[in-house]
Amino acid sequence: MLPIDSVKDRTDFWHTDVTFMNKPPTGSLLYAVELPGVGGDTMWTSTRAAYDSLAPQLREFCDTLTGVHFDPHYAQVIAEGGGQMWEGKLLERLWPVEHPLVRVHPENGRRNLFVNPQFTVGIKGFPGPQGQGLLRVLYDHMIQPQFTVRYRWSKGTLAFWDNRATMHYGVNDYGESRRIMYRVTLKGDRPFGVDQSYGRR
């Protein structure tokens, strides 16, 4: 269980939890402990709906691509000895990992865009601006209002979402007020893409 305290943690950026690991969490739970009087909502977007609404040619292109995921900030924390346990092992070094740009959901077979602005640092085989340009197109598309929901928390509320099919954003609109949440992430598996069979990884 990880405390998310607004004094030092404000996740006001679109992301999917911990995609910089080989086996990102299957899902996450967030429990509201202390809330500001106004603001502090969380937004989620459906990466499946975003994928489904891409132009067919762009969908087919994305099906073939691989994203590179990394978190330089957490890599520095680990290098300085502040790493946490992950799957029973203490993290001593963080390396970039590769995941399919389009992830096939292992339970329903649906396709989802599996990139996020916080942890996807590039596209394999696409140098600098080329990869970043395509990622910006996808990000702008993924956060359109028709794909998103916005939730107003109440104290004691527990939210549970599927990391394999969503991104989320903690709205930072409550100034110096305190917001404390508890987060739990659930063990996941290796993402697989369109050209990979179930269970291969």
C-alpha positions as semicolon CSV with decimal commas, in nm:
position;residue;x (nm);y (nm);z (nm)
1;M;0,000;0,000;0,000
2;L;0,151;0,329;-0,115
3;P;0,039;0,665;0,033
4;I;-0,017;0,939;-0,225
5;D;0,015;1,264;-0,027
6;S;-0,029;1,596;-0,207
7;V;0,251;1,749;0,001
8;K;0,500;1,560;-0,216
9;D;0,296;1,363;-0,472
10;R;0,070;1,527;-0,729
11;T;0,002;1,311;-1,033
12;D;-0,129;1,589;-1,257
13;F;-0,019;1,419;-1,577
14;W;-0,173;1,152;-1,794
15;H;-0,022;0,811;-1,724
16;T;-0,080;0,440;-1,686
17;D;0,072;0,305;-1,366
18;V;0,428;0,169;-1,376
19;T;0,451;0,085;-1,746
20;F;0,829;0,120;-1,714
21;M;0,842;-0,233;-1,567
22;N;0,846;-0,558;-1,768
23;K;0,519;-0,664;-1,603
24;P;0,312;-0,351;-1,535
25;P;0,025;-0,378;-1,285
26;T;-0,295;-0,541;-1,403
27;G;-0,502;-0,288;-1,214
28;S;-0,488;-0,026;-0,942
29;L;-0,699;0,064;-0,641
30;L;-0,715;0,415;-0,494
31;Y;-0,876;0,492;-0,158
32;A;-0,964;0,847;-0,050
33;V;-0,841;0,926;0,304
34;E;-0,828;1,308;0,319
35;L;-0,969;1,542;0,056
36;P;-0,965;1,915;-0,021
37;G;-1,291;2,103;0,016
38;V;-1,292;2,173;-0,356
39;G;-1,114;1,997;-0,644
40;G;-0,882;1,699;-0,649
41;D;-1,086;1,495;-0,899
42;T;-0,940;1,207;-1,100
43;M;-0,993;1,158;-1,473
44;W;-0,970;0,831;-1,667
45;T;-0,962;0,776;-2,040
46;S;-1,043;0,457;-2,230
47;T;-0,746;0,353;-2,440
48;R;-0,964;0,090;-2,606
49;A;-1,219;0,346;-2,725
50;A;-0,933;0,565;-2,845
51;Y;-0,784;0,278;-3,043
52;D;-1,119;0,179;-3,195
53;S;-1,176;0,533;-3,324
54;L;-0,841;0,572;-3,500
55;A;-0,846;0,584;-3,878
56;P;-0,816;0,224;-4,005
57;Q;-0,479;0,291;-4,170
58;L;-0,338;0,438;-3,849
59;R;-0,473;0,147;-3,643
60;E;-0,301;-0,102;-3,870
61;F;0,025;0,095;-3,853
62;C;0,018;0,118;-3,473
63;D;-0,045;-0,258;-3,453
64;T;0,309;-0,312;-3,583
65;L;0,496;-0,073;-3,351
66;T;0,680;-0,105;-3,020
67;G;0,695;0,162;-2,751
68;V;0,990;0,226;-2,520
69;H;0,901;0,295;-2,155
70;F;1,123;0,447;-1,884
71;D;1,104;0,674;-1,579
72;P;1,425;0,879;-1,537
73;H;1,311;1,016;-1,200
74;Y;1,251;0,674;-1,047
75;A;1,571;0,543;-1,206
76;Q;1,760;0,810;-1,012
77;V;1,577;0,720;-0,689
78;I;1,681;0,357;-0,736
79;A;2,041;0,451;-0,819
80;E;2,056;0,647;-0,492
81;G;1,937;0,345;-0,295
82;G;1,570;0,434;-0,266
83;G;1,427;0,153;-0,475
84;Q;1,126;-0,048;-0,364
85;M;1,045;-0,417;-0,375
86;W;0,891;-0,536;-0,702
87;E;0,769;-0,894;-0,740
88;G;0,962;-0,992;-0,428
89;K;1,293;-0,838;-0,534
90;L;1,458;-0,509;-0,441
91;L;1,505;-0,290;-0,747
92;E;1,871;-0,200;-0,787
93;R;1,867;-0,062;-1,142
94;L;1,599;0,054;-1,383
95;W;1,635;-0,012;-1,755
96;P;1,412;0,098;-2,045
97;V;1,158;-0,169;-2,139
98;E;0,971;-0,234;-2,462
99;H;0,596;-0,295;-2,488
100;P;0,372;-0,324;-2,794
101;L;0,218;0,009;-2,889
102;V;-0,114;-0,175;-2,915
103;R;-0,180;-0,415;-2,629
104;V;-0,421;-0,704;-2,668
105;H;-0,626;-0,748;-2,351
106;P;-0,563;-1,103;-2,224
107;E;-0,920;-1,150;-2,099
108;N;-1,135;-1,012;-2,380
109;G;-0,899;-0,996;-2,679
110;R;-0,973;-0,628;-2,740
111;R;-0,698;-0,395;-2,860
112;N;-0,587;-0,093;-2,659
113;L;-0,333;0,182;-2,717
114;F;-0,060;0,114;-2,462
115;V;0,136;0,439;-2,447
116;N;0,127;0,729;-2,203
117;P;0,294;1,073;-2,191
118;Q;0,466;1,014;-1,857
119;F;0,650;0,688;-1,918
120;T;0,660;0,622;-2,294
121;V;0,984;0,785;-2,405
122;G;0,991;0,680;-2,769
123;I;0,899;0,433;-3,042
124;K;1,145;0,162;-3,137
125;G;1,306;0,229;-3,474
126;F;1,178;0,589;-3,495
127;P;1,454;0,842;-3,421
128;G;1,377;1,131;-3,187
129;P;1,130;1,375;-3,343
130;Q;0,968;1,111;-3,565
131;G;0,869;0,891;-3,274
132;Q;0,777;1,185;-3,051
133;G;0,562;1,334;-3,327
134;L;0,357;1,018;-3,364
135;L;0,321;0,984;-2,988
136;R;0,187;1,342;-2,964
137;V;-0,074;1,260;-3,228
138;L;-0,184;0,958;-3,025
139;Y;-0,186;1,146;-2,693
140;D;-0,398;1,430;-2,834
141;H;-0,637;1,172;-2,969
142;M;-0,654;0,963;-2,649
143;I;-0,758;1,246;-2,418
144;Q;-1,054;1,374;-2,618
145;P;-1,360;1,429;-2,395
146;Q;-1,564;1,150;-2,554
147;F;-1,316;0,893;-2,419
148;T;-1,286;1,033;-2,066
149;V;-1,468;1,036;-1,735
150;R;-1,407;1,266;-1,437
151;Y;-1,481;1,153;-1,082
152;R;-1,541;1,372;-0,778
153;W;-1,410;1,187;-0,473
154;S;-1,582;1,144;-0,138
155;K;-1,392;1,042;0,174
156;G;-1,382;0,663;0,200
157;T;-1,439;0,605;-0,173
158;L;-1,245;0,318;-0,329
159;A;-1,179;0,326;-0,705
160;F;-1,059;0,023;-0,901
161;W;-0,950;0,035;-1,264
162;D;-0,787;-0,178;-1,532
163;N;-0,439;-0,051;-1,621
164;R;-0,443;-0,252;-1,942
165;A;-0,717;-0,036;-2,093
166;T;-0,693;0,310;-1,932
167;M;-0,484;0,615;-1,854
168;H;-0,560;0,848;-1,563
169;Y;-0,488;1,201;-1,439
170;G;-0,510;1,357;-1,092
171;V;-0,644;1,709;-1,134
172;N;-0,422;1,958;-0,944
173;D;-0,669;2,238;-0,877
174;Y;-0,681;2,256;-0,496
175;G;-0,388;2,484;-0,410
176;E;-0,229;2,419;-0,069
177;S;-0,512;2,197;0,056
178;R;-0,424;1,843;0,160
179;R;-0,518;1,536;-0,043
180;I;-0,417;1,194;0,083
181;M;-0,494;0,870;-0,100
182;Y;-0,378;0,512;-0,053
183;R;-0,287;0,318;-0,367
184;V;-0,251;-0,054;-0,425
185;T;-0,131;-0,198;-0,755
186;L;-0,209;-0,555;-0,856
187;K;0,050;-0,791;-1,000
188;G;0,048;-0,797;-1,380
189;D;0,197;-0,988;-1,671
190;R;0,398;-0,908;-1,983
191;P;0,192;-0,713;-2,237
192;F;0,154;-0,880;-2,574
193;G;0,064;-0,728;-2,907
194;V;-0,138;-0,809;-3,215
195;D;0,122;-1,042;-3,367
196;Q;0,181;-1,237;-3,043
197;S;-0,022;-1,534;-2,922
198;Y;-0,181;-1,553;-2,576
199;G;0,058;-1,669;-2,309
200;R;0,372;-1,638;-2,522
201;R;0,527;-1,390;-2,280
